[in-house]
Amino acid sequence: MLKGLAITPPVIGRISIGKVIVKEGKRLPAKDDEFTLTSQIQNADGWIVHPVDETLRTTPGAKLRSIPVRLLFDDADLNLRANYHLFDRKTGRPLCVGNGETCRRSLSAGVQTLPCPAPEGCDLASGGHCKPYGRFHVRIGDDSTGTFIFRTTGFNSIRTLTARLMYFRAVSGGLLSTLPLELRLRGKSTPQSHRTAIYYVDLTVPSGMTMAEAIASARAESEVRKAAGFDQAALDEAARLGLALGAFEESEEEGAAVVEEFFPDEGDIWAGSDVPPVAPASKPGLADKLNQKAARINGNGASASSNPLSRATQHGQ
């Protein structure tokens, strides 16, 4: 088995509540008010719609605002993985991934584990390009291990999905993988959104089904699986070991697509920092700047204070 390469759940499609549009010659992310299921193939117009998308719409052209899903794992943290992320904007390579307490940071000396004060308290994160980033894997249809992935940097979706997974795992006795569920799109307005609607993703039991009925269905399905020899605990452990093989989950190829869609360029990432300006021809990359900044922080004896994810103020998906 390859070392240093994270083994992630197989992805056969994407779930999004946004899209990439071309504006003034630039490819920019744009939000939407419905789900779209796409393949993993792009053309000049963006991601190609997955055939499953059409089958889920009750009538042609109808807005898709709920999706019946199942989860792959009983462990909530395997289904939804969310961290603070900072990417190299030129290559898409992950540079720093943290959880508000510790982080893994790519430096010239290699990947190191360091304190993580969260973006609001981290000098390296100045510029707004380090923010919560979540990946939620769900099963749609008959594929037993293939997943559709919902990616988001929206704090509303990350917080809501995390809470739902924790609660559903508790009330079902840990039977997340057999619990019938439904992704649902919700909207809200806040002062930060200037009273305009923002949309985020929720996870519920299917419409028309009570929690008690969903739990009964999960228990029955779990017994059928056990009788057939399906070892859910072993599957969870295999996934856990696979994810632990790599320092970072995203490759440069995946990271480049993530940066384009979820980390749009809103100005110089180092605006307001004390990195001295240099001529464009010799301007260092973001990785070089991280190394320089880390060296300054270590040299000044700066210490990082813990700052939990709940301090994040991101809004949107």
N, C-alpha and C positions, 0 to 999 in steps of 0.2 A: 504494500500500500504506500502511495506517495506521502511523504512527510511535508509539512508546511503548506498543505492544500486542504482547506476546509471542505468537507463533504456535506453538501446542503441537500435538502429535500428536492427530488426531481420536479422541475417546473414545466408544465405543458401549456401554460397560458397566463395571461395577466388580467387583473381586475383594476380598473382605474375610474376615478371620478374627475378626470381632467384629460387633457390632450396637449400635444405640442403643435403650435401653429407657426406659420411663417409670417413675420411682420417686418417690413422694411428690410427684407433680406436676411433677417435673423430668425432662428428657430427658438421660440419662446413658449414656456408652459402657460396653459390657460385652463381655468377651472370649469367644471360642468355641473349640472344638476341631476345627473343620472349616472348609473353604472355603465361601463362599456367593457366587454370581455374581448381581449385581443389575443392573437397568436404572438409568437416571439420574433416575428419577421416584420421589418419596416420597409416601406417604399418612400417615394418622394413626398407623399401626402401624410406620412406618419405610420403608426402601427396598423397592421392589417387585422380586421375584425375576425374573431374566432367564430367558427360555425355554431358553437354552443350559444353565442349571444342571441342569435335569431330564435333559437328554440325556447329561450327563457322569456321572450316577450309575448305577452298574452295576445296582443294584436299587432300587426305590422306597423312599425313607426311609433309604437307606444313607448313612453319613458320607462326605463328599467330601474326600479328603485328598491327591489328586493330580490335576493338570490338564495335559493335553498342550498345549504352547504353541510358538509360533515368535516370533522377535523381528523388529522392524521395521527395525532399523538394524545395521550392522556395527560402528559406534562404540559401545563399551560405555557411555560417558557420556551418549549420547542415549537409550539404553534405560532407564537408571536415573539419576535426578538426585536427589542427596541433599545437603542443606545444613542448617545451623542456622537455625531460623526463629523469629521473634517476631512475633505477630499482634496487632493491636488487637482486644481481646476484644469490644468493642461493635459494631464494623463488619465485622470479618473482614479488614480491609485489612492486607497485609503491611507491617510497620514496619522490620524489619531481617532481612537474609538474609546469612549468612556461611559461610565454609568452614574457619575456624580460623586463617586468615592475613589475609584481607581480607573486608570486608562492604560491602553496599549498604544504607544507612540513610536512611529518609525523615525529613527534618527540615524545619523551617519555611523554610529556605533552599533546599529541594529535595532530591533524592536525591544523597547524597554517598558516596564510597568512603572507608572508614576501616579502621584495623587491626581484626582480629577475634581476641580472645583465647579464644574458645569460651565457653560458658555458665559454666563453673567459674571463669573469671578475669575475667568481664565484670560490671561494677557495674550496667549497665543490665538484665542478665538476672536479677537477684535476684528470687526468688519461684518459680522453676522453670518458667516458661512459655516460655522459649527452649530448644529442644531439637532433636535431629536429626529431620528430616522428609524422607522419601523418596517418590518417585513412580516406579513401575516399570511400563512399558508393554509389553504382550505381545499377540500376535495369537492368536485362537482361532477356528478355522473358516476360511472361504474369503475373508474380507474382506482385501484385500491391503494396505490402509493404515489401516483402522480398528482401534482397540486397546481392550483391557480394561485398566483401570488398577488397580494395587494400591498403595494409600497406606499408609504406616506411619511411626510415630515410634519403633519398636522398634529398638534398636541391634543386636540379634541378627540380625534380618532384613536390615538395611542392610549390616552387615559381611559376612554370608554371601553375599548376592547380589552385592555388589561383588567379592568374591574369586572367585566362580564365573565371573562375566563376564570378569574379567581372565584367568583360566586358560583358559576355553573359547576366548576370542579368540586366545590365544597358540598353543594346540595345534592349532586348526583353520586357522591361517594367516589369521585375520581374517574368517572366514566365519560370523559370528554370525547373520546374517539368514536363512541357509538351514540352520542346524544344528537338527535335531529335538531338542526339549527338553521337560522336564516340571517344573512347579511341584510341590513336595512339602512337606507340612506336617510339621514335626518338633517334638518336645517336649523339655524339659530342666527340671531343678530347680537352684536356686542358693540360697546363704544369703540373698541379697537377696529371693528369692521366698518365703522362709520354708518351703522344701522343697516347696512346691506346684508343680505342673506349669505351665510357661509355654510358649507355642507360637510358633514363628517359621517363616518361609518359606525354603526352600532351592530351588536350581535344579540339576537333574541331567539326564543323558541319559535317555530313556524306559526304563522297566522292561523287562528282557529284551533290551536292545540294548547292545552294548559301545561304548566310546569310539571305537574304530577303525571300527566300522560306522556310527556317527553322523557321523564325519568324511567317510567315503566317500559317504554320502548327501548331505551338505552340498556336497561338490565336484560331484557329479552334478547337483544342483539348481541350483547356481551356473552351470554350463555351459549348462543348459537356458534359464535366464534371459538369459544373455548372447546366446545364439542368437536369442532372441525380441526382443532390443533393450532389455531391462530394464537401466537404468543405476543400480546401487545406490550408487555413489560420488556421483552427482548428487543422489540422494534424501537421503543423509546430509548433504550440504552444504546443501541447501535447508532441512532441519530445523535445522541449526546456525545458519543465518542468521535463520530465523524466531524461534528462541528468543532470539537476541541483540537483537531489536527492542525488547523491554520491559525495564524495570528490574527488575520482579518477574514471576514466572510466573503466580501466582494473582491473579484478580480479586477484588474485594470479595465478589461473590456466591459464588464458589468458596471463598474464605477463610472465610466464615461457616460453611459446612458442615464444613470442615476443623477449625475451632476447636471446634465442637460435638462432633465425633467423636473428635478426637485430642488436643485441648488442654483437657480438662475443668477447670472452675474448682475448684481445691483450696485456695482462700483468696486473700487479697489479694496480687496479683502484686508489690506493693511492700512487703510485710511485711519488716521488718528494714532497710529503706532509710532514708536520711536525708531523704526527701521529707516536709515538714511536713504534718500532717493539716489538712484543711479541712472546712468544713460541707458536707453532702451536696448542698445546692442549688447550690453553686458548685464542686463537685469537678471538677477538670480531667480530660479524657480521657487515655488512655494515650499518645497522640501528644504531648500537651502535656507530660506527665511525661518522655517521652524527650527532648524538646527542652530541658527544664529540667535534666535529668541530664547531657545532653551539654554544655550550657553550663558546668555546674559542673566537669565533668571537664576541659574545655578550659581553663577559667579557672585550675584548680589545676595545670595542666601535667602531668596524669597521662598516663602512657604505657601502651600495651597490649602485653602480651607474647604471643608466638605460643603456641598450645596446640592440637595437632592433634586431629582427630576421634577418634583412638583413646583419648583420655582420657575420653571420655563414659562414663557408667556407667548409661545407660538400659537397662532390661531389658524383655522382653516380645516383641511381635510382631517 
